[in-house]
């Protein structure tokens, strides 16, 4: 039931990735169909409108998670995901398309906050790293699904591509509503001690202490302590950023976006075309596959190597890849090799990202945030993610026009190197520790 519940919640992550990447290939066809072909500003708005909605959704994620519960919040998340997809599929103008993208964005913003929150709270310490990585892995699978759709379907079938996004939304609503249990930690925080113990038993069965981790079974007897710590005094908004865990989590998402990942996701086909790669859509799909494989490897390593080691290696590798691509695209004597360098460098960058920078921040935030602030902390971190995502998405093409692709990539490389220093100085290791142990260590 634990694995089934994580898989169901991950449908929100799949929709997240799919919506994020689906316009990569058919953007020009959409522009031609709806009457704004050649208008870079309006094309950028189609991309960035999703991020506006996502920012709003992520900010509302904590209130929804605390009021309706983690499970109820995920059921509600399915509604904007489905409605937005169908509105985009039936769009007859730029305005209606943007409306659908904003509504879809609200859904993925909610999913970006609620999915890692739910998974972290139902996972025992011994496998929380691996299960927490599932969120990012399925986001990558969603991105790959969108890129494969770009390859397999003609760009004129963009309405079908959008309509397909309603499927994971329906699976999320049905699975969460009918099968998956509520988070025991959330139930405990509401004073529902018996329900928390019942949900724990449903998730792990009778063999939880031996098969997974003794702390899971011990948690049944400790829910009263959780109630005392989380409901004795309502947290104030000012408490949010006085928490070291919240500050570190938001900073990690800031650095994640400044590393350039979404410039790669959104505009890889365009960059490949500039570098002379014959089939940009196919090359982007190969990059998406590398993202999935790298994230799967990270899930295996998460509870072995640890979060800090993976983050350090990941951002270091991304910096090297960006420097190589900047050289290949910016040094005239290497112009004959620009295509291979762009493809190899992008693959190296994506694999490096997938090993740490992608999965670890979303896993770390609910781990290092205090229990009383966990929902708000995840929302604040994801709002940071979406605001920075929007800025990078809007600024990338103008930056390329101003300083070239190589100049933009040099900036991303510098941001990656700065992140390595930040991780070494500020990020705690959480491998193998319960959420309660981590909270005690962070507050000491």
GUFITOR-931526 format. One line per 5 residues: number of its first residue (from 1); for each residue x, y, z negated of C-alpha. Coordinates in nm, 3 decimals. Layout:
# residues N
NUM> X/Y/Z ~ ...
//
This chain:
# residues 444
1> 0.000/0.000/0.000 ~ 0.291/0.235/-0.067 ~ 0.425/0.186/0.286 ~ 0.077/0.211/0.437 ~ 0.008/0.534/0.249
6> 0.335/0.689/0.363 ~ 0.265/0.582/0.722 ~ -0.082/0.739/0.711 ~ 0.048/1.066/0.567 ~ 0.315/1.065/0.838
11> 0.045/1.112/1.104 ~ 0.051/1.475/0.995 ~ 0.425/1.480/1.062 ~ 0.372/1.324/1.407 ~ 0.121/1.596/1.496
16> 0.372/1.853/1.366 ~ 0.644/1.734/1.605 ~ 0.411/1.682/1.900 ~ 0.257/2.029/1.885 ~ 0.601/2.182/1.839
21> 0.746/2.038/2.161 ~ 0.453/1.981/2.395 ~ 0.494/2.314/2.579 ~ 0.862/2.245/2.657 ~ 0.788/2.105/3.004
26> 0.453/2.242/3.130 ~ 0.490/2.606/3.017 ~ 0.533/2.733/3.373 ~ 0.235/2.527/3.492 ~ 0.022/2.658/3.205
31> 0.127/3.013/3.294 ~ 0.031/2.963/3.657 ~ -0.301/2.801/3.569 ~ -0.408/3.074/3.327 ~ -0.280/3.371/3.525
36> 0.037/3.492/3.352 ~ 0.307/3.325/3.563 ~ 0.646/3.493/3.537 ~ 0.555/3.694/3.226 ~ 0.823/3.596/2.974
41> 0.656/3.790/2.692 ~ 0.328/3.602/2.728 ~ 0.509/3.271/2.768 ~ 0.697/3.344/2.446 ~ 0.364/3.420/2.279
46> 0.232/3.077/2.374 ~ 0.530/2.925/2.194 ~ 0.539/3.157/1.893 ~ 0.164/3.174/1.825 ~ 0.190/2.820/1.689
51> 0.446/2.945/1.438 ~ 0.223/3.232/1.322 ~ -0.047/2.982/1.234 ~ 0.207/2.749/1.076 ~ 0.330/3.024/0.846
56> -0.024/3.092/0.727 ~ -0.091/2.720/0.684 ~ 0.224/2.657/0.483 ~ 0.143/2.948/0.250 ~ -0.199/2.798/0.184
61> -0.065/2.447/0.139 ~ 0.001/2.473/-0.234 ~ -0.343/2.609/-0.317 ~ -0.507/2.334/-0.112 ~ -0.284/2.063/-0.263
66> -0.353/2.179/-0.617 ~ -0.728/2.230/-0.570 ~ -0.822/1.931/-0.354 ~ -0.535/1.701/-0.447 ~ -0.260/1.575/-0.221
71> -0.485/1.323/-0.049 ~ -0.781/1.562/-0.013 ~ -0.549/1.829/0.121 ~ -0.421/1.593/0.390 ~ -0.776/1.502/0.493
76> -0.853/1.874/0.529 ~ -0.532/1.926/0.727 ~ -0.662/1.697/1.001 ~ -0.941/1.943/1.091 ~ -0.730/2.232/1.229
81> -0.493/1.982/1.390 ~ -0.780/1.827/1.588 ~ -0.975/2.147/1.659 ~ -0.664/2.333/1.774 ~ -0.563/2.051/2.009
86> -0.906/2.039/2.171 ~ -0.926/2.418/2.207 ~ -0.589/2.418/2.385 ~ -0.704/2.136/2.613 ~ -1.014/2.336/2.716
91> -0.847/2.680/2.731 ~ -0.961/2.900/3.019 ~ -0.754/3.208/2.937 ~ -0.439/3.314/2.754 ~ -0.652/3.432/2.460
96> -0.829/3.097/2.417 ~ -0.500/2.909/2.450 ~ -0.338/3.126/2.183 ~ -0.640/3.076/1.956 ~ -0.598/2.701/1.989
101> -0.225/2.725/1.924 ~ -0.277/2.939/1.611 ~ -0.534/2.693/1.472 ~ -0.302/2.401/1.552 ~ -0.028/2.595/1.377
106> -0.237/2.624/1.062 ~ -0.268/2.246/1.068 ~ 0.102/2.180/1.112 ~ 0.184/2.440/0.846 ~ -0.040/2.256/0.601
111> 0.110/1.922/0.709 ~ 0.465/2.055/0.669 ~ 0.390/2.134/0.304 ~ 0.160/1.846/0.211 ~ 0.324/1.544/0.375
116> 0.664/1.569/0.196 ~ 0.486/1.662/-0.128 ~ 0.266/1.353/-0.117 ~ 0.547/1.120/-0.014 ~ 0.787/1.245/-0.283
121> 0.526/1.206/-0.555 ~ 0.425/0.850/-0.466 ~ 0.781/0.723/-0.405 ~ 0.995/0.562/-0.679 ~ 1.353/0.691/-0.719
126> 1.521/0.384/-0.570 ~ 1.361/0.436/-0.228 ~ 1.253/0.802/-0.240 ~ 1.536/0.909/-0.009 ~ 1.442/0.654/0.257
131> 1.069/0.718/0.232 ~ 1.121/1.094/0.217 ~ 1.316/1.069/0.542 ~ 1.011/0.917/0.710 ~ 0.856/1.264/0.728
136> 1.140/1.402/0.941 ~ 1.169/1.076/1.135 ~ 0.805/1.089/1.241 ~ 0.834/1.459/1.327 ~ 1.114/1.351/1.561
141> 0.897/1.072/1.702 ~ 0.626/1.332/1.764 ~ 0.875/1.556/1.945 ~ 0.993/1.257/2.149 ~ 0.632/1.167/2.230
146> 0.575/1.517/2.365 ~ 0.896/1.507/2.571 ~ 0.807/1.165/2.711 ~ 0.463/1.301/2.804 ~ 0.645/1.582/2.988
151> 0.837/1.320/3.187 ~ 0.556/1.072/3.253 ~ 0.273/1.314/3.329 ~ 0.275/1.585/3.596 ~ 0.299/1.934/3.450
156> -0.048/2.004/3.590 ~ -0.186/1.750/3.336 ~ -0.111/1.984/3.047 ~ -0.473/1.969/2.927 ~ -0.440/1.593/2.877
161> -0.116/1.648/2.688 ~ -0.288/1.883/2.445 ~ -0.596/1.662/2.402 ~ -0.378/1.367/2.302 ~ -0.274/1.559/1.989
166> -0.621/1.501/1.841 ~ -0.545/1.128/1.801 ~ -0.293/1.149/1.512 ~ -0.521/1.404/1.344 ~ -0.808/1.155/1.350
171> -0.584/0.877/1.214 ~ -0.472/1.106/0.931 ~ -0.827/1.191/0.828 ~ -0.956/0.834/0.843 ~ -0.653/0.676/0.675
176> -0.632/0.925/0.390 ~ -1.007/0.934/0.340 ~ -1.065/0.559/0.338 ~ -0.743/0.383/0.237 ~ -0.457/0.577/0.077
181> -0.470/0.651/-0.299 ~ -0.418/0.992/-0.456 ~ -0.077/1.091/-0.595 ~ -0.053/0.956/-0.952 ~ 0.152/1.258/-1.056
186> -0.118/1.498/-0.935 ~ -0.389/1.298/-1.114 ~ -0.180/1.308/-1.430 ~ -0.136/1.683/-1.400 ~ -0.515/1.715/-1.394
191> -0.549/1.512/-1.713 ~ -0.687/1.210/-1.526 ~ -0.470/0.958/-1.708 ~ -0.674/0.646/-1.630 ~ -0.703/0.738/-1.261
196> -0.326/0.801/-1.246 ~ -0.253/0.456/-1.387 ~ -0.504/0.300/-1.144 ~ -0.346/0.478/-0.846 ~ 0.000/0.360/-0.956
201> -0.123/0.001/-0.971 ~ -0.286/0.035/-0.629 ~ 0.035/0.171/-0.478 ~ 0.275/-0.081/-0.626 ~ 0.073/-0.381/-0.744
206> 0.178/-0.580/-1.045 ~ 0.544/-0.620/-0.949 ~ 0.644/-0.255/-0.945 ~ 0.882/-0.273/-1.239 ~ 1.088/-0.555/-1.089
211> 1.050/-0.498/-0.718 ~ 1.093/-0.123/-0.700 ~ 1.197/0.069/-1.007 ~ 1.129/0.042/-1.379 ~ 1.043/0.409/-1.394
216> 0.733/0.352/-1.182 ~ 0.581/0.116/-1.434 ~ 0.704/0.332/-1.719 ~ 0.526/0.622/-1.558 ~ 0.191/0.465/-1.643
221> 0.264/0.521/-2.008 ~ 0.416/0.863/-1.959 ~ 0.137/1.042/-1.777 ~ 0.030/1.220/-2.096 ~ 0.374/1.381/-2.106
226> 0.331/1.499/-1.748 ~ -0.004/1.651/-1.844 ~ 0.154/1.834/-2.136 ~ 0.433/1.978/-1.921 ~ 0.224/2.076/-1.619
231> -0.096/2.203/-1.773 ~ 0.013/2.363/-2.101 ~ 0.055/2.702/-1.933 ~ -0.038/2.808/-1.582 ~ 0.277/2.916/-1.394
236> 0.303/3.276/-1.283 ~ 0.405/3.380/-0.932 ~ 0.711/3.547/-1.084 ~ 0.820/3.205/-1.211 ~ 0.854/3.079/-0.855
241> 1.175/3.250/-0.750 ~ 1.323/3.249/-1.098 ~ 1.355/2.874/-1.043 ~ 1.694/2.768/-0.910 ~ 1.534/2.476/-0.728
246> 1.297/2.703/-0.538 ~ 1.575/2.943/-0.439 ~ 1.802/2.662/-0.319 ~ 1.516/2.499/-0.125 ~ 1.421/2.821/0.056
251> 1.786/2.892/0.137 ~ 1.827/2.546/0.290 ~ 1.534/2.604/0.525 ~ 1.670/2.949/0.615 ~ 2.004/2.795/0.709
256> 1.833/2.506/0.888 ~ 1.661/2.747/1.125 ~ 1.966/2.973/1.169 ~ 2.155/2.664/1.283 ~ 1.963/2.688/1.613
261> 1.767/2.363/1.608 ~ 1.443/2.505/1.742 ~ 1.621/2.699/2.014 ~ 1.738/2.356/2.129 ~ 1.390/2.199/2.092
266> 1.200/2.481/2.264 ~ 1.440/2.577/2.539 ~ 1.660/2.274/2.608 ~ 1.506/2.221/2.952 ~ 1.584/2.583/3.047
271> 1.941/2.559/2.916 ~ 1.998/2.233/3.103 ~ 1.869/2.395/3.423 ~ 2.112/2.687/3.378 ~ 2.393/2.435/3.329
276> 2.305/2.253/3.650 ~ 2.146/1.937/3.502 ~ 1.918/1.799/3.775 ~ 1.626/1.677/3.560 ~ 1.594/1.900/3.253
281> 1.277/1.729/3.126 ~ 1.438/1.385/3.135 ~ 1.752/1.518/2.968 ~ 1.534/1.672/2.694 ~ 1.361/1.336/2.643
286> 1.702/1.170/2.600 ~ 1.783/1.437/2.340 ~ 1.454/1.358/2.165 ~ 1.543/0.989/2.154 ~ 1.881/1.074/2.001
291> 1.696/1.276/1.738 ~ 1.480/0.976/1.646 ~ 1.774/0.735/1.628 ~ 1.985/0.974/1.422 ~ 1.700/1.033/1.175
296> 1.641/0.657/1.144 ~ 2.010/0.619/1.055 ~ 1.975/0.899/0.799 ~ 1.686/0.713/0.634 ~ 1.917/0.414/0.586
301> 2.199/0.630/0.447 ~ 1.992/0.865/0.230 ~ 1.995/0.649/-0.084 ~ 2.353/0.534/-0.023 ~ 2.557/0.837/0.085
306> 2.342/1.089/-0.099 ~ 2.189/1.422/-0.001 ~ 2.493/1.649/-0.044 ~ 2.730/1.435/0.162 ~ 2.480/1.404/0.446
311> 2.412/1.779/0.450 ~ 2.783/1.866/0.457 ~ 2.864/1.621/0.738 ~ 2.553/1.725/0.931 ~ 2.612/2.100/0.937
316> 2.984/2.048/1.003 ~ 2.904/1.829/1.304 ~ 2.649/2.080/1.433 ~ 2.906/2.359/1.413 ~ 3.156/2.156/1.617
321> 2.893/2.072/1.879 ~ 2.784/2.435/1.913 ~ 3.146/2.549/1.952 ~ 3.203/2.289/2.224 ~ 2.890/2.396/2.413
326> 2.980/2.764/2.378 ~ 3.319/2.689/2.532 ~ 3.172/2.477/2.812 ~ 2.912/2.738/2.905 ~ 3.126/3.047/2.848
331> 3.477/2.970/2.976 ~ 3.493/3.011/3.357 ~ 3.754/2.740/3.406 ~ 3.511/2.486/3.256 ~ 3.215/2.589/3.473
336> 3.243/2.274/3.685 ~ 3.180/2.066/3.374 ~ 2.902/2.283/3.228 ~ 2.629/2.023/3.288 ~ 2.802/1.727/3.119
341> 2.926/1.947/2.836 ~ 2.576/2.089/2.776 ~ 2.420/1.742/2.768 ~ 2.692/1.577/2.557 ~ 2.711/1.876/2.321
346> 2.334/1.886/2.276 ~ 2.326/1.513/2.202 ~ 2.607/1.549/1.946 ~ 2.430/1.847/1.791 ~ 2.096/1.666/1.766
351> 2.249/1.350/1.614 ~ 2.435/1.565/1.360 ~ 2.115/1.753/1.277 ~ 1.921/1.430/1.240 ~ 2.171/1.288/0.991
356> 2.114/1.559/0.730 ~ 1.997/1.907/0.822 ~ 1.667/1.768/0.952 ~ 1.549/1.525/0.683 ~ 1.726/1.643/0.367
361> 1.575/1.992/0.303 ~ 1.217/1.863/0.317 ~ 1.313/1.581/0.081 ~ 1.511/1.800/-0.159 ~ 1.255/2.075/-0.221
366> 0.995/1.860/-0.400 ~ 1.280/1.678/-0.577 ~ 1.448/1.987/-0.727 ~ 1.138/2.201/-0.790 ~ 0.980/2.190/-1.138
371> 0.662/1.981/-1.162 ~ 0.448/2.283/-1.250 ~ 0.575/2.469/-0.942 ~ 0.616/2.181/-0.699 ~ 0.323/2.262/-0.472
376> 0.408/2.634/-0.459 ~ 0.776/2.558/-0.409 ~ 0.710/2.341/-0.105 ~ 0.479/2.608/0.039 ~ 0.738/2.883/-0.016
381> 1.012/2.674/0.145 ~ 0.796/2.587/0.444 ~ 0.688/2.949/0.484 ~ 1.059/3.035/0.499 ~ 1.097/2.763/0.761
386> 0.817/2.894/0.980 ~ 0.907/3.263/0.955 ~ 1.267/3.190/1.052 ~ 1.146/2.949/1.320 ~ 0.935/3.230/1.466
391> 1.224/3.477/1.460 ~ 1.464/3.233/1.629 ~ 1.200/3.132/1.887 ~ 1.129/3.496/1.974 ~ 1.491/3.612/1.969
396> 1.662/3.330/2.159 ~ 1.577/3.425/2.519 ~ 1.645/3.799/2.465 ~ 1.974/3.703/2.295 ~ 2.067/3.485/2.592
401> 1.992/3.777/2.825 ~ 2.213/4.002/2.614 ~ 2.512/3.787/2.513 ~ 2.462/3.468/2.716 ~ 2.397/3.114/2.598
406> 2.755/3.081/2.477 ~ 2.725/3.391/2.257 ~ 2.404/3.264/2.099 ~ 2.566/2.926/2.035 ~ 2.864/3.091/1.866
411> 2.623/3.259/1.622 ~ 2.460/2.923/1.547 ~ 2.803/2.766/1.488 ~ 2.892/3.038/1.236 ~ 2.562/2.982/1.053
416> 2.634/2.608/1.031 ~ 2.978/2.669/0.881 ~ 2.830/2.910/0.625 ~ 2.580/2.642/0.528 ~ 2.856/2.391/0.455
421> 3.000/2.633/0.199 ~ 2.656/2.696/0.047 ~ 2.577/2.325/0.012 ~ 2.906/2.252/-0.162 ~ 2.850/2.537/-0.408
426> 2.477/2.521/-0.482 ~ 2.301/2.195/-0.388 ~ 2.267/1.925/-0.659 ~ 2.285/1.554/-0.584 ~ 1.950/1.383/-0.652
431> 2.018/1.029/-0.528 ~ 1.873/0.759/-0.754 ~ 1.728/0.999/-1.012 ~ 1.362/1.032/-1.110 ~ 1.182/1.361/-1.053
436> 1.165/1.409/-1.429 ~ 1.542/1.352/-1.468 ~ 1.616/1.599/-1.189 ~ 1.390/1.862/-1.345 ~ 1.562/1.825/-1.681
441> 1.906/1.860/-1.518 ~ 1.803/2.165/-1.312 ~ 1.666/2.346/-1.618 ~ 1.965/2.275/-1.841
//
